[in-house]
């Protein structure tokens, strides 16, 4: 899986233009909606921000950029529909397309009665003019619906683009809050300002002042604008009709040619030539992973071509770059990029349906979490000569004593390894995970002290432990044979925690905690207490804090 920030700009020029133009329009909509929301507080704030926005957006260069982005984004959207081989797609993609097609229906009206009216008839298109024009007719509801459609469409596009980054999942809960707040704020501003200004407009004296201030269009001007509106809508429906005609024409032409595709341990289908393999899968209801939505910016749709690869055209630059990023073999191709024209047999590397064939659901999730490695000291010498049942009994008592300290902090024991364990603290962000790991280590130290007092009362020797605690990148995924795979964690963070635990033995300390985890947890530790450790299998020295007893961190 490709999750680096570089993946954001993978794809052809059309993909990059669609992303760039979409960002321009999203930024404009974001500040426009915030501007409307200021009506909730005071009219002066509303008009003050609008004047500032207009100074930017109505500058010749910015106006050209804005309208160019609108034309390019709309044109590429219609082109992408024409080029589709099937209308089967994920719900989020279908919703985004439908919302995108609904936007022009109300946006055309909005532009004509604002920017067009201002440029042609010198109308002062302040927010008050726009609100009076719509209030209290159905137009206010239609424009409110336009606001919601634009915002939801933009948020879906932003999510589909940024979900390939590592930080997106961590900030998503907060961004969802912003995504809900912005349209609610804007609609509240419209409602508040609309009630205020409509009450003013009901006064004959104030109404005359408003009409003069806004340079209210004449009946003839409105009639001319309605004609322009009708012509623009006709042009839009004509463009939409032409798009549908091109799509159906291409589909009818392609149906004259089909190609056979065989899926390893799967069905055999016939699909139209010219479609990508991913589109063939979607058209025939065959599960096929595609994290980036089929844009060539990830490799989750990759397949191994088992037969017929000689007849495939070589990978494009986009496909070759993505495959090189994961070190794929020569037989590996991206389903969203390859277009079979001869019979092929392919094996899907990833399956999105949770079924377990040769490649089961192994699409791991990359996270930055705290990892705790714990081991009992001198276990072999301690249990020498003891009966196996007594050893098992001692271990279970030991784990019963310390594991609640881990689970109480939201930690999960990933695996038990004889006299030790590996635990991970799955929290929404690295800071919370680091703090939970530290608190768990402190509580383990207290629990061990209490357990040793109980052993003393039984005339049994005390137990000593070593713990390694580190925060780093790891992958949560399924590891194991098909049908018997368990969720586990892998990554350098696990190796570092294990090596830190091993270093506690020669140092004679109970805990070694990495400086990275301490920093994330915002622990105030002086630099002179941090020591660099060269760990086996780790390329760079790892700064860490030796702690004789983990409970001492409670005072830090």
C-alpha positions in Angstrom: 0.0 0.0 0.0 1.3 3.4 -0.9 0.7 5.9 1.9 3.4 8.5 1.4 2.5 12.1 0.7 4.1 11.7 -2.8 1.1 9.5 -3.7 -1.1 12.6 -3.6 0.2 13.9 -6.9 0.5 10.6 -8.7 -1.6 10.2 -11.8 -1.8 11.9 -15.2 -2.2 15.5 -16.1 -6.0 15.3 -16.0 -6.0 13.9 -12.5 -3.7 16.6 -11.3 -5.7 19.3 -13.0 -8.9 17.9 -11.4 -7.3 18.0 -8.0 -5.8 21.5 -8.5 -9.0 23.1 -9.8 -11.0 21.4 -7.1 -8.8 22.8 -4.4 -9.1 26.3 -5.9 -12.9 26.0 -5.8 -13.0 24.4 -2.4 -10.9 27.3 -0.9 -13.3 29.8 -2.5 -16.4 28.0 -1.1 -14.8 27.7 2.4 -14.2 31.4 2.8 -17.5 32.2 1.1 -19.5 30.1 3.6 -17.5 31.5 6.5 -18.4 35.0 5.2 -22.1 34.1 5.1 -21.9 32.8 8.7 -20.7 36.2 10.0 -24.3 37.4 9.6 -25.0 35.5 12.8 -23.0 38.2 14.7 -23.4 41.5 12.9 -24.0 42.9 9.4 -20.8 45.0 9.5 -18.8 41.8 9.9 -20.7 40.2 7.1 -20.1 43.0 4.6 -16.6 43.7 5.9 -15.3 40.2 5.1 -17.2 40.3 1.7 -15.4 43.5 0.7 -12.1 41.8 1.6 -13.0 38.7 -0.4 -14.1 40.7 -3.4 -10.8 42.6 -3.4 -9.1 39.3 -3.9 -11.5 37.2 -6.0 -12.6 40.1 -8.3 -9.1 41.0 -9.2 -8.6 40.2 -12.9 -6.0 37.5 -12.3 -7.9 35.9 -9.5 -11.2 36.0 -11.4 -9.5 34.4 -14.4 -8.1 31.7 -12.1 -11.4 31.1 -10.4 -13.5 30.8 -13.6 -10.8 28.7 -15.3 -10.8 26.3 -12.4 -14.6 26.1 -12.6 -14.5 25.4 -16.4 -11.6 22.9 -16.1 -13.2 21.0 -13.2 -16.6 20.8 -14.8 -15.1 19.8 -18.2 -12.9 17.1 -16.7 -15.9 15.8 -14.7 -18.0 15.4 -17.9 -15.0 14.0 -19.8 -14.5 11.4 -17.0 -18.1 10.3 -17.4 -17.7 9.9 -21.1 -14.6 7.8 -20.7 -16.1 5.5 -18.1 -16.7 1.9 -19.2 -19.3 1.2 -16.6 -21.5 3.2 -14.2 -21.0 0.7 -11.4 -18.9 2.4 -8.8 -18.6 2.8 -5.0 -21.4 4.8 -3.4 -19.1 7.7 -2.4 -17.9 8.1 -6.0 -21.5 7.9 -7.3 -22.7 10.5 -4.7 -19.9 12.8 -5.7 -20.8 12.7 -9.4 -24.5 13.2 -8.8 -23.9 16.1 -6.5 -21.4 17.6 -9.0 -24.1 17.4 -11.7 -26.6 19.2 -9.5 -24.4 22.1 -8.7 -24.7 24.0 -12.0 -28.5 24.0 -11.8 -28.4 26.5 -9.0 -24.9 27.9 -9.5 -25.8 29.4 -12.9 -28.7 31.3 -11.3 -26.4 32.5 -8.5 -23.6 33.8 -10.8 -26.0 35.6 -13.2 -27.8 37.5 -10.4 -24.5 38.4 -8.6 -21.4 38.8 -10.7 -23.2 39.2 -14.1 -25.6 41.7 -12.6 -22.7 43.6 -11.1 -20.7 43.7 -14.3 -23.5 44.5 -16.7 -26.0 46.5 -14.7 -23.7 47.9 -12.0 -25.7 46.2 -9.2 -24.1 46.4 -5.7 -24.3 42.7 -5.1 -23.7 42.7 -1.3 -25.0 39.9 0.8 -28.0 42.0 1.7 -29.0 42.3 -1.9 -28.6 38.6 -2.5 -30.7 37.7 0.6 -33.5 40.2 -0.2 -33.6 38.8 -3.7 -34.3 35.3 -2.4 -36.2 36.0 0.8 -38.7 34.6 1.6 -39.3 32.6 -1.6 -38.3 29.1 -2.4 -35.1 30.5 -3.9 -33.6 30.7 -0.4 -34.1 27.0 0.1 -32.7 26.2 -3.3 -29.6 28.3 -2.6 -29.2 26.7 0.9 -29.4 23.3 -0.8 -26.7 24.5 -3.2 -24.5 25.4 -0.3 -24.9 21.9 1.2 -24.4 20.2 -2.1 -21.2 22.1 -2.9 -19.8 21.5 0.6 -20.6 17.7 0.6 -19.2 17.3 -2.9 -16.0 19.1 -1.9 -15.6 17.2 1.3 -15.9 13.9 -0.5 -13.3 14.9 -3.0 -11.0 16.1 -0.3 -11.4 12.8 1.6 -10.8 10.7 -1.5 -7.6 12.6 -2.1 -6.1 13.0 1.3 -6.9 9.5 2.7 -3.6 8.2 1.3 -1.7 10.3 3.8 -0.5 9.1 7.2 -1.9 12.1 9.0 -5.4 12.1 7.5 -6.8 9.3 9.6 -5.4 10.9 12.8 -7.0 14.3 12.2 -10.2 13.0 10.6 -12.4 13.2 13.8 -11.5 16.9 14.2 -12.0 17.6 10.5 -15.4 16.0 10.6 -16.3 18.5 13.2 -15.2 21.3 11.0 -17.0 19.8 8.0 -20.3 19.8 10.0 -19.7 23.3 11.6 -19.0 25.3 8.3 -22.4 24.7 6.6 -24.3 25.0 9.9 -22.5 28.3 10.6 -23.3 29.6 7.1 -27.0 28.6 7.2 -27.4 30.2 10.7 -25.9 33.4 9.3 -28.3 33.4 6.3 -31.3 32.9 8.6 -30.2 35.6 11.0 -29.3 38.2 8.4 -32.4 37.3 6.3 -34.8 38.0 9.2 -33.1 41.3 10.0 -32.9 42.7 6.5 -36.4 41.5 5.6 -37.8 43.3 8.6 -36.0 46.5 7.4 -37.2 46.0 3.8 -40.8 46.0 5.1 -40.4 49.6 6.1 -41.2 51.9 3.1 -38.5 54.4 4.0 -35.8 51.9 4.5 -36.8 49.9 1.4 -36.2 53.0 -0.8 -32.8 53.4 0.8 -31.9 49.8 0.2 -33.1 50.0 -3.5 -31.0 53.0 -4.0 -27.9 51.6 -2.2 -28.0 48.3 -4.1 -28.9 50.0 -7.5 -31.7 47.6 -7.8 -32.1 46.3 -11.3 -35.1 47.4 -13.4 -37.8 45.1 -14.6 -36.2 45.1 -18.0 -32.8 44.2 -16.5 -34.4 41.3 -14.6 -36.1 40.1 -17.8 -32.8 40.2 -19.6 -31.0 38.3 -16.9 -33.8 35.7 -16.9 -33.1 35.2 -20.7 -29.4 34.8 -20.0 -30.3 32.3 -17.3 -32.5 30.3 -19.6 -29.8 30.3 -22.3 -27.1 29.2 -19.8 -29.4 26.4 -18.5 -30.0 25.3 -22.0 -26.3 25.1 -22.6 -25.8 23.1 -19.5 -28.5 20.6 -20.4 -27.1 20.4 -23.9 -23.6 19.6 -22.5 -25.1 17.0 -20.2 -27.1 15.5 -23.1 -24.0 15.4 -25.3 -22.1 13.7 -22.5 -24.8 11.0 -22.2 -24.9 10.6 -26.0 -21.1 10.2 -26.1 -21.1 7.7 -23.3 -23.9 5.6 -24.8 -22.3 5.8 -28.3 -19.0 4.6 -27.0 -20.7 1.8 -25.0 -22.6 0.5 -28.0 -19.5 0.6 -30.1 -17.4 -1.2 -27.5 -20.1 -3.9 -27.1 -19.1 -5.2 -30.5 -15.8 -6.2 -29.0 -15.3 -8.2 -25.8 -12.4 -9.9 -24.1 -12.2 -12.9 -21.7 -10.8 -12.4 -18.2 -10.2 -15.3 -15.8 -9.7 -14.6 -12.1 -7.5 -17.1 -10.2 -9.8 -19.0 -7.9 -12.6 -16.8 -9.1 -15.1 -16.4 -12.0 -14.5 -16.1 -15.7 -16.1 -13.1 -17.4 -16.4 -11.4 -20.7 -16.0 -7.6 -20.7 -15.8 -4.8 -23.3 -12.4 -4.1 -24.8 -11.0 -0.8 -23.8 -12.1 -1.1 -20.2 -9.5 -1.2 -17.5 -9.4 -4.5 -15.5 -10.7 -2.7 -12.5 -13.7 -1.4 -14.5 -14.2 -5.0 -15.7 -14.3 -6.2 -12.1 -16.7 -3.5 -11.0 -19.0 -4.0 -14.0 -19.3 -7.7 -13.2 -19.7 -7.3 -9.4 -16.3 -8.9 -8.7 -14.7 -7.6 -5.4 -11.5 -5.6 -6.3 -9.6 -3.4 -3.9 -8.9 0.2 -5.1 -8.0 2.6 -2.3 -7.4 5.6 -4.4 -10.5 5.1 -6.5 -8.7 3.8 -9.6 -6.5 6.9 -10.2 -3.2 5.0 -10.2 -2.0 6.8 -7.0 -1.8 3.6 -4.9 -1.2 -0.1 -5.7 -4.0 -1.8 -3.8 -5.7 -2.9 -7.1 -2.6 -4.7 -8.3 -2.8 -8.1 -9.8 -0.3 -10.8 -10.9 -0.9 -11.7 -14.6 -0.6 -15.5 -14.7 -1.4 -15.9 -18.4 -1.7 -13.5 -21.3 0.7 -10.9 -20.1 2.6 -11.0 -23.4 -0.4 -9.4 -25.1 -0.7 -6.5 -22.7 0.8 -3.1 -23.6 3.8 -2.0 -21.4 3.0 0.0 -18.2 2.5 3.7 -18.6 4.7 6.1 -16.8 2.1 6.5 -14.0 1.7 2.7 -13.6 5.5 2.0 -13.7 6.2 4.7 -11.1 3.6 3.3 -8.7 4.8 -0.3 -9.2 8.4 0.7 -8.7 7.5 2.3 -5.3 6.5 -1.1 -3.9 9.2 -3.1 -5.7 6.6 -5.1 -7.7 7.6 -8.0 -9.9 7.5 -7.9 -13.7 4.3 -9.9 -13.8 2.5 -7.4 -11.5 0.2 -4.8 -13.0 -2.3 -2.2 -11.8 -5.8 -3.2 -12.6 -6.9 0.4 -12.9 -4.3 1.1 -15.6 -4.1 -2.1 -17.7 -6.6 -2.6 -20.5 -6.7 -6.2 -21.7 -7.4 -6.7 -25.4 -6.7 -10.5 -25.4 -7.7 -13.2 -22.9 -5.9 -13.0 -19.6 -5.7 -14.8 -16.3 -5.1 -12.7 -13.3 -4.7 -13.1 -9.5 -5.9 -10.2 -7.3 -3.2 -9.5 -4.6 -5.7 -7.8 -2.3 -9.3 -8.7 -1.6 -11.7 -6.0 -0.1 -14.4 -8.5 0.8 -12.6 -10.1 3.8 -12.4 -13.5 2.2 -9.2 -15.5 2.6 -7.7 -17.0 -0.5 -4.0 -17.0 -1.4 -3.9 -13.3 -0.6 -6.3 -12.8 2.3 -7.3 -9.4 3.7 -3.8 -8.1 4.5 -4.4 -4.5 3.8 -2.8 -3.3 7.0 -3.4 0.0 8.7 -0.3 2.1 9.4 -0.4 3.9 12.8 2.0 5.6 15.2 1.5 3.9 18.5 3.2 3.1 21.8 4.6 -0.5 22.1 5.5 -2.2 25.4 7.8 -5.2 25.5 8.0 -7.0 28.9 10.1 -9.9 30.0 10.5 -11.8 33.4 14.1 -11.8 34.6 15.8 -15.1 35.5 12.8 -17.2 34.6 14.8 -20.2 33.4 16.9 -20.5 36.6 13.9 -19.8 38.8 11.8 -22.6 37.3 14.6 -25.2 37.0 13.5 -28.5 38.6 9.9 -27.3 39.0 7.0 -29.3 37.7 5.4 -28.0 34.4 2.1 -27.4 36.1 3.7 -25.2 38.8 5.5 -23.2 36.1 2.2 -22.6 34.2 0.5 -21.7 37.5 3.2 -19.1 38.4 3.1 -17.5 34.9 -0.7 -17.2 35.0 -0.5 -15.6 38.5 2.1 -13.2 37.2 0.1 -12.2 34.2 -3.1 -11.9 36.2 -1.2 -9.4 38.4 0.3 -7.1 35.7 -2.0 -7.3 32.6 -4.8 -5.3 34.2 -2.4 -2.4 34.4 -2.1 -2.6 30.6 -5.8 -3.1 29.8 -6.9 -0.3 32.2 -4.9 2.1 30.0 -6.6 1.0 26.8 -3.7 -1.3 25.9 -4.0 -4.7 24.3 -1.7 -7.7 24.7 -0.8 -8.5 21.2 1.0 -11.8 22.1 2.4 -13.7 25.0 5.9 -15.2 24.6 6.5 -17.6 27.4 7.5 -15.4 30.3 7.0 -12.1 28.4 4.5 -10.2 26.4 4.1 -7.6 23.7 1.4 -4.9 24.2 0.2 -2.0 22.0 -1.8 1.1 23.0 -4.2 1.8 20.2 -5.3 5.4 20.8 -6.6 8.1 18.4 -3.3 10.0 18.3 0.4 9.4 19.2 0.2 11.7 22.3 -2.6 9.7 23.9 -0.9 6.4 23.0 2.4 7.5 24.5 0.8 8.7 27.8 -1.2 5.5 28.1 2.0 3.4 27.6 3.8 5.4 30.3 1.0 5.1 32.8 0.7 1.4 32.1 4.4 0.9 32.8 4.0 2.8 36.1 1.0 0.7 37.1 2.9 -2.5 36.2 5.7 -1.5 38.5 3.2 -0.9 41.4 1.4 -4.2 40.6 4.7 -6.1 40.6 5.6 -4.6 44.0 2.3 -5.8 45.4 2.7 -9.3 43.8 6.2 -9.6 45.2 4.9 -8.9 48.7 2.5 -11.8 48.2 5.3 -14.0 47.1 7.3 -13.0 50.2 4.5 -14.2 52.4 4.7 -17.5 50.6 8.5 -17.7 51.1 9.0 -17.5 47.3 11.7 -15.3 45.7 10.8 -12.0 44.2 10.2 -11.6 40.4 12.1 -8.9 38.5 11.1 -7.7 35.1 12.5 -5.6 32.2 10.4 -3.4 30.0 11.1 -1.6 26.7 8.7 1.2 25.8 8.8 2.9 22.4 6.6 5.0 20.1 6.9 4.5 16.4 5.3 3.6 13.1 3.8 0.1 12.8 1.2 -1.7 10.8 -1.9 -3.4 12.2 -2.9 -6.2 9.9 -3.7 -9.9 9.6 -0.8 -12.3 9.7 -1.3 -16.1 9.3 -2.5 -18.8 7.0 -5.7 -18.2 5.0 -8.7 -18.7 7.3 -6.6 -18.7 10.4 -5.1 -15.2 10.3 -5.0 -13.1 13.5 -4.7 -9.4 13.9 -1.2 -8.4 14.9 1.4 -5.7 14.7 4.6 -5.5 12.7 7.2 -2.8 12.1 10.4 -1.2 13.4 8.7 0.1 16.5 8.2 -3.5 17.7 11.9 -4.3 17.1 13.1 -1.2 18.9 10.9 -1.9 22.0 12.2 -5.5 22.1 15.8 -4.3 21.9 15.3 -1.7 24.6 13.8 -4.4 26.9 16.9 -6.5 26.2 19.2 -3.6 27.3 17.5 -3.4 30.7 19.2 -6.6 31.8 22.9 -5.4 31.7 21.8 -2.0 33.0 19.9 -3.5 35.9 16.9 -1.3 35.4 13.2 -2.0 35.2 12.4 0.2 32.2 14.0 1.8 29.1 11.7 4.3 27.5 12.6 6.0 24.2 13.0 9.8 24.1 10.6 9.8 21.2 7.8 8.5 23.4 8.7 10.8 26.2 8.5 13.8 23.8 5.1 12.7 22.5 3.9 12.3 26.1 5.3 15.7 26.9 7.3 14.4 29.8 9.7 17.0 31.2 13.0 15.0 31.4 16.4 16.7 31.4 18.6 15.9 28.5 21.5 14.7 30.7 19.4 11.7 31.8 18.8 10.5 28.2 21.4 8.1 26.8 22.0 6.9 23.3 21.7 3.1 22.7 23.0 1.2 19.8 20.5 -1.6 19.3 21.0 -4.7 17.2 19.1 -4.5 14.0 18.5 -0.8 14.3 20.5 1.4 12.0 20.7 4.6 14.2 21.3 5.0 17.9 18.1 5.3 19.9 18.0 7.9 22.7 16.3 6.5 25.7 15.8 7.0 29.5 16.9 4.2 31.9 14.5 4.0 34.8 15.5 1.8 37.8 11.8 1.4 38.8 9.0 2.5 36.4 7.0 3.8 39.4 9.6 6.6 39.7 8.1 8.2 36.6 5.1 9.1 38.6 7.1 11.8 40.3 8.5 13.2 37.0 
